[in-house]
Amino acid sequence: MKIEEVLLQLADRILDFDEASLAQLQEKYLNKVSDFAPNRDWERSIIVYFLINSVRVKNKIFNDRIKGTQSVDPIKSTKNLLKIVK
């Protein structure tokens, strides 16, 4: 199976989750990401955190487009959903 196919299947599975359920996990994974450890669990936590955040950003862009309030630059309208992890 190609990498792209695997990623698309993963995207389909993630899109089946509702945002509220994902949001409940976001704080948990932010805490894991903030507590750096050079291991596979920490790396997985980073991926999970950003997958959750990507759904939130996608929903923000989608909702803004449906309402007709989308700015020219969708990144600017979603900056408040993006968090820098240090």
N, C-alpha and C positions, 0 to 999 in steps of 0.2 A: 504494500500500500504506500502510495506517495505521501510525503510530508503534508502537502497541501490538502489532500483528502482527509487526513487525520485531523488537521486543524479545522477544516470545515465541519467535520462531524462533531468535534469538540464545541465549536460555536453553536451548532444546532442544539446540542444538549444544554448548554448554558442559557440559551434563549428560552428554553422551556421552564426555567426557574423564574419565579416572580421576584421583582425587585425588593419587596419588603423582606422576604426571607434572606436574600443576599445581604441586604443592609444590616440585618441582625448579626451577621458574621464579620462585617467589615471592621468593626472596632477590635474584635478578637485578633484578626490578622494584622491590623495596624500595630498592635502591641507586640506580636511575634516578629514583625519586620523591624520594629524599633529596637528589639533586643538581639543585636547581631550575634550570630554564631556561625562559624565557617563549616556548615554542614548541609546536608541535603534537605533537612526539615526547614531550615531557614530559607533556602532557595525556593522550595515549594510554596512557602508562605508568601514570598514576594509575588510569585505568579498568581496565586489565589487572590491576593489583595488587588492586584491590578486587573484581574479578570472581573472582579466585583465592581471595581471603579469604572471599567470600560462599559459595563451594562448601564450604570448610572449616567455616564456621559452620552451613550447611545440614546437612552430614553429622554434625556434633556433635549438633545438635538431633534429627535423625532417629535416630541411634544411641541417644541417651538415652531417647527415647520408646519405642523397641523394647525396650530393657532395662528400662523401667519406672522409670527413675531421673530422669526429667525433672522439674525443679523447676517450681513454679507459673509462674515468670517465665523464659522461655527465654533472654532477654537476659542474665540473671545467670549462667546456666550456660555462656555462650559468651564472656564477657568476656575470658578468658585467650587467646582466639583473635583478638581484635580488637587492632589496634595503632594507636597514634596516630602519625601522620606529621606531623613538624614541618618 
